[in-house]
Amino acid sequence: MSKTNHIPYTWKEIEDQVREAILCQLSILQHFGPHADKLAELYLGIDPDLLELGDEDRTPAEHARLLRTIPLERHHLHHLAQKAYAYAYQLEGSERAMPDDYYEIACGVMNGYPKSDMHGDPSPLCSMNDFPLRRMFDTFIARWQLYDEGITTGLSVRELALLSNMTVPAVRTSLSKEGFKLDVNLNRTNKGREDDKSATLNINDAHLWLSRRRSFTQNGSRKGEEPDAVIARIFGNAEYTFDHALRQAIIALRTDPASLAAEVNAPVGWIDGLAKGEAVEIDITALRALARHLKLQEPEFVGRAVQQLIRIEEASPV
C-alpha cells in the first residue's frame, strides 16, 4: 500500500502506529493482567524483555529494527487497520471491508482499546489527540456511514473534512459559500471540540458536497454517477425547497448562475434570484427551458417553481 495524492498517510506510518498501540496494550497487560509466565510473550509474539532499553550497546536504529520484528500479522488490530486503510482511501482490497469490521472498529477499537500505556503516555488511539491511526480509523467510519444507509442521518464537519482531506475551517467556509445548511442537534455532547457532532450535514447533501471535491474519492459503486442522476436525486427529495434544490443542481453541474442563464436564454438576475429564494417574475417559458436543461419533467418542475414563487409573493410585505 502506497501513498497517493488523496491519502494523507503512508501505510508504513499507519503500521508503525499499530505497533505503538500494541505496545501500549502490552504495557497495560504486563502491569494489570494476570501473573502468568509467557503471557506477555504470547501476546506480543516475541520476548518482550528484548525491548528493554537497558542494553547501552544498542543504537536507536537497532532498537527500531527490533521493533519491526514484532509479528503484527498475529494481531487482529493489524488486520482491521489493513481493511480500514484500504476502504477509507478506496485502495485495492477496499471491497474486503465488512459490517463486522465497522462494528469492531467503531465500538471496540475506538472506544475500548487503551488510550495510553501504563505511564500515561498517549496511545495512537487516544481520543484526546489526533494521531494518524485514529484519523485513519475515523475516516473509515465516516465513509462507512456515508454509504451504509440507516447508520446515521448526517456527517459532522470533521467527518466531511476527513473524507475530503480538507481542514475543518475550510469545510465550514465551503458549506456556507455553497448554501449547505447544517442540522443542529440541541443535545450537545462535545461542545467546543473539533469533532463536535452537534451540527451535521444530512447524508444526501453530504454525498452532493463531497462529489464536488476533487480530493474526495467516491466508492466504486458511485464513481460513475453522472450529474443528471445527481440532479434527479436532488429534485426527488421532497424535503428540499425549490431554491435549495436548484442551488445544489448548479453545484452538481459545476456551473454558475451566469452560465446557466446563458444556456436557457434567461436573465442572470432572474436565475440568481430564483436560486436564492427571492421574489422573481413567474416566467413559464424560462422555467420550461430550465427544466429541459436539467433533464427534469417540465410539469413537475414548473409547478414546484410556481408554487414557491407564489408563496414568496404572498409572504412579501405589501
Secondary structure in CASP SS format (residue, H / E / C, confidence):
PFRMAT SS
TARGET T0000
AUTHOR 0000-0000-0000
METHOD secondary structure of the structure
MODEL  1
M C 1.00
S C 1.00
K C 1.00
T C 1.00
N C 1.00
H C 1.00
I C 1.00
P C 1.00
Y C 1.00
T C 1.00
W H 1.00
K H 1.00
E H 1.00
I H 1.00
E H 1.00
D H 1.00
Q H 1.00
V H 1.00
R H 1.00
E H 1.00
A H 1.00
I H 1.00
L H 1.00
C H 1.00
Q H 1.00
L H 1.00
S H 1.00
I H 1.00
L H 1.00
Q H 1.00
H H 1.00
F H 1.00
G C 1.00
P C 1.00
H C 1.00
A C 1.00
D C 1.00
K C 1.00
L H 1.00
A H 1.00
E H 1.00
L H 1.00
Y H 1.00
L H 1.00
G C 1.00
I C 1.00
D C 1.00
P H 1.00
D H 1.00
L H 1.00
L H 1.00
E C 1.00
L C 1.00
G C 1.00
D C 1.00
E C 1.00
D C 1.00
R C 1.00
T C 1.00
P H 1.00
A H 1.00
E H 1.00
H H 1.00
A H 1.00
R H 1.00
L H 1.00
L H 1.00
R C 1.00
T C 1.00
I C 1.00
P C 1.00
L H 1.00
E H 1.00
R H 1.00
H C 1.00
H H 1.00
L H 1.00
H H 1.00
H H 1.00
L H 1.00
A H 1.00
Q H 1.00
K H 1.00
A H 1.00
Y H 1.00
A H 1.00
Y H 1.00
A H 1.00
Y C 1.00
Q C 1.00
L C 1.00
E C 1.00
G C 1.00
S H 1.00
E H 1.00
R H 1.00
A C 1.00
M C 1.00
P H 1.00
D H 1.00
D H 1.00
Y H 1.00
Y H 1.00
E H 1.00
I H 1.00
A H 1.00
C H 1.00
G H 1.00
V H 1.00
M H 1.00
N H 1.00
G H 1.00
Y C 1.00
P C 1.00
K C 1.00
S E 1.00
D C 1.00
M C 1.00
H C 1.00
G C 1.00
D C 1.00
P E 1.00
S C 1.00
P C 1.00
L C 1.00
C C 1.00
S C 1.00
M C 1.00
N C 1.00
D C 1.00
F C 1.00
P H 1.00
L H 1.00
R H 1.00
R H 1.00
M H 1.00
F H 1.00
D H 1.00
T H 1.00
F H 1.00
I H 1.00
A H 1.00
R H 1.00
W H 1.00
Q H 1.00
L H 1.00
Y H 1.00
D C 1.00
E C 1.00
G C 1.00
I C 1.00
T C 1.00
T C 1.00
G E 1.00
L E 1.00
S E 1.00
V H 1.00
R H 1.00
E H 1.00
L H 1.00
A H 1.00
L H 1.00
L H 1.00
S H 1.00
N C 1.00
M C 1.00
T C 1.00
V H 1.00
P H 1.00
A H 1.00
V H 1.00
R H 1.00
T H 1.00
S H 1.00
L H 1.00
S H 1.00
K H 1.00
E C 1.00
G C 1.00
F C 1.00
K C 1.00
L C 1.00
D E 1.00
V E 1.00
N C 1.00
L C 1.00
N C 1.00
R C 1.00
T C 1.00
N C 1.00
K C 1.00
G C 1.00
R C 1.00
E C 1.00
D C 1.00
D C 1.00
K C 1.00
S C 1.00
A E 1.00
T E 1.00
L E 1.00
N E 1.00
I H 1.00
N H 1.00
D H 1.00
A H 1.00
H H 1.00
L H 1.00
W H 1.00
L H 1.00
S H 1.00
R C 1.00
R C 1.00
R C 1.00
S C 1.00
F C 1.00
T C 1.00
Q C 1.00
N C 1.00
G H 1.00
S H 1.00
R H 1.00
K C 1.00
G C 1.00
E C 1.00
E C 1.00
P H 1.00
D H 1.00
A H 1.00
V H 1.00
I H 1.00
A H 1.00
R H 1.00
I H 1.00
F H 1.00
G C 1.00
N C 1.00
A C 1.00
E C 1.00
Y C 1.00
T C 1.00
F H 1.00
D H 1.00
H H 1.00
A H 1.00
L H 1.00
R H 1.00
Q H 1.00
A H 1.00
I H 1.00
I H 1.00
A H 1.00
L C 1.00
R C 1.00
T C 1.00
D C 1.00
P H 1.00
A H 1.00
S H 1.00
L H 1.00
A H 1.00
A H 1.00
E H 1.00
V H 1.00
N C 1.00
A C 1.00
P C 1.00
V H 1.00
G H 1.00
W H 1.00
I H 1.00
D H 1.00
G H 1.00
L H 1.00
A H 1.00
K H 1.00
G C 1.00
E C 1.00
A C 1.00
V C 1.00
E C 1.00
I C 1.00
D C 1.00
I H 1.00
T H 1.00
A H 1.00
L H 1.00
R H 1.00
A H 1.00
L H 1.00
A H 1.00
R H 1.00
H H 1.00
L C 1.00
K C 1.00
L C 1.00
Q C 1.00
E H 1.00
P H 1.00
E H 1.00
F H 1.00
V H 1.00
G H 1.00
R H 1.00
A H 1.00
V H 1.00
Q H 1.00
Q H 1.00
L H 1.00
I H 1.00
R H 1.00
I H 1.00
E H 1.00
E H 1.00
A H 1.00
S C 1.00
P C 1.00
V C 1.00
END
